[in-house]
Amino acid sequence: MSEAILEFTEIDGGITAPNGFRASGVYCGIRKVKKDIALITSDVPASVAAVFTLNKVLAAPVVVDKLLLKQGSGTCSAIVVNSGNANACTGEQGMKDAWEMVKATSTALQIPEAEVLISSTGVIGQYLPMDNVRQGIEQLPFLLSEEGSNDAALAIMTTDTYAKEVAVLLEVGGVPVRIGGIAKGSGMIAPNMATMLAFLSTDANVPQPLLQKTFGRLIDRSFNRISVDGDTSTNDMAVLLANGMSGAPALSEGTVDMKRFTTALEFVLVKLAKMIARDGEGATKLVEVVVSGASSESQALMAARSVANSNLVKTAIHGEDANWGRILCAVGYAGIVFDPAQVQLSLNGVPILEKNYGIVIDEAKAKDAFASENITIKINLNQGGESATFWTCDLSKEYVHINASYRS
């Protein structure tokens, strides 16, 4: 890949950085105090790509969105998102409420219902306070702004400790193009698509089939490579809108411009994913697990995921205990084919284990390495030339406290 393909610049603005996108967020009374409903709009119908949770228990908004996308024209003009209530496991009433969100948004913006997507996040098994939701949806259009990304990012948060926003600038055909996004997620994170939500925008001109194909592939390399606690939510979704308002030429598969766009989009997705992992409930450290020397990428990914999901590894990291045996153990039950005697381990650049079980750990250096807020675990299987990276966080007492009182 040439240097030109890698060129992009990180900028401010989040999801409203691209031309033609506006957002807002308000408090409508679903939660106790915080902003709890957000609106994202495109000035023109945008090509839409979406990926949803594979949990068989689907929240009503996920069911509704899948139907809307299946029956629609592949475009979307608005997304409304509430926090504080997942509208999951709510039966017929939950479905009625989800459709009411679609209709209310359609009416407020004077756009077709087919151009609206909805999303919810929060407590499972409770009905939405629809009077509050309707009032919020009625307010949101009047507050839409090109500076509204942060308000929307705040409104979709649940146990998150900070808003997650990213935007980049690149060129397509010599024309400036922007990609932006917001996300939420702190607990119930082990995406399998992907409690996490992500909404992205671009003013690039990308045909819908290519947008969906590219987005789905990059989700597997970003949101599907993070874990906080091993739980896959009923509400996970990621949506990308491309409205073409940059004026850049249409992208096509295999071109240098498409590769440049894909690289920039992957950067945005990975950065948002890492923000979610770092903001894991009660987390104090971001952990990157890099597995190399695998016989295939899938084998590397299985090993990395196994280490990232290990509660024993995560608690050792929180305690700043270089208990490397837990790491090798997690690789051992990952379901991959490898020779344990060929494995090499390092922590933040400090060698731990060499081939043939050569224990070379310097306990003092390893302790210092684990004191960092960013931990990189490198595992070389020495079985081939493929690699994969996974992100997670440490597991603390605070995680238990947060989830023991989530509804109160």
Buried (B, 14 or more C-beta within 10 A) or exposed (E): EEEEBEEBEEBEBBBBBBBBBBBBBBBBBBBEEBBBBBBBBBEEBBBBBBBBBEBEEBBBBBBBBBEBBEEBEBBBBBBBBBBBBBBBBBEEEBBBBBBBBBBBBBBBBEBEEBBBBBBBBBBBBBEBBBEBBBBBBBBBBEBBEBEBBBBBBBBBBBBBEEBBBBBBBBBBBEBBBBBBBBBBBBBBBBBEBBBBBBBBBBBBBBBBEBBBEBBBEBBEBBBBBBBBBBBBBBBBBBBBBBBBBBEBBBBEEEEEBBBBBBBBBBBBBBBBBBBBBBBBBBBBBBBBBBBBBBBBBEBBBBBBBBBBBBEBBBBBBBEBEBBBBBBBBBBBEBEBEBEEEBBBBBBBEBBBBBEEEEEEBEEEBBBBBBEEEEBBBBBBBBBBEBBBBBBBBBBBEEBEEBBEEBEE
